[in-house]
Amino acid sequence: MKKEIIASLPELDKVVSYLDEVLPENTVVFLRGDLAAGKTTLTQAIAKAKGIEGEVTSPTFSLQQCYGADNGTALCHYDLYRLDHEEFMQMGLFEEFEKPGWHMVEWGSDALKTFLEGVGYNVVLIEIEPYEDKRKYTIESS
């Protein structure tokens, strides 16, 4: 499956609605894009749509933030900018993907994505690119 959505910041709900329609309840979502592309902004919009209250921030220094949704599932947000696949596994973060909910992974390696797909996780890749005065969200699942 591959889908492209072009949206401005006020239209971000189009992307969130599409994801809510097509993604399984338990999914690992790899977010790709340059610095300031909107990876955390998309995660914030998803959190808001899931009824998560409070501030949703980039886990740049903590590596992971988990937020509880009203329906009992979690929204977990990872920033793996400084970690390669081996370090991620050694830290025991792999087990975190067992939590029910969506797992938003910024800067995840291709090796981690391939590993997760190989062991049966639902994995989706969202590439975010500037497009005129908006963003283009290319959503692809294997």
Long-range contacts (C-beta under 8 A, 24 or more apart in sequence): 1-139, 1-140, 1-141, 2-138, 2-139, 2-140, 3-138, 3-139, 3-140, 4-136, 4-137, 4-138, 4-139, 5-136, 5-137, 5-139, 6-131, 6-134, 6-135, 6-136, 6-137, 7-134, 7-135, 7-137, 8-133, 8-134, 8-135, 9-38, 9-41, 11-134, 12-41, 12-42, 12-45, 13-45, 13-49, 15-42, 15-45, 15-137, 15-139, 16-42, 16-45, 16-46, 16-49, 17-49, 18-139, 19-46, 19-139, 20-49, 22-139, 23-102, 23-122, 23-124, 24-122, 25-73, 25-100, 25-101, 26-73, 26-100, 26-101, 26-102, 26-122, 27-102, 27-103, 27-121, 27-122, 27-123, 27-124, 28-97, 28-102, 28-103, 28-105, 28-116, 28-121, 28-122, 28-123, 28-124, 29-102, 29-103, 29-104, 29-105, 29-123, 29-124, 29-125, 29-126, 30-105, 30-108, 30-113, 30-123, 30-124, 30-125, 30-126, 31-104, 31-105, 31-106, 31-108, 31-126, 31-128, 32-125, 32-126, 32-127, 32-128, 33-127, 33-128, 33-129, 37-128, 37-129, 37-130, 37-135, 38-128, 38-135, 39-104, 39-106, 39-128, 40-77, 40-106, 42-104, 42-126, 42-128, 42-137, 43-75, 43-77, 43-104, 46-75, 46-102, 46-104, 47-75, 50-75, 58-106, 63-91, 63-93, 64-93, 64-96, 66-96, 66-99, 69-101, 72-100, 73-100, 73-101, 73-102, 74-99, 74-100, 74-101, 74-102, 75-101, 75-102, 75-104, 76-101, 76-102, 76-103, 76-104, 77-103, 77-104, 77-106, 78-103, 78-104, 78-105, 78-106, 78-108, 79-106, 79-107, 80-105, 80-106, 80-107, 80-108, 80-109, 80-112, 81-106, 81-107, 84-109, 84-111, 85-109, 85-111, 85-112, 85-115, 88-112, 97-121, 117-142
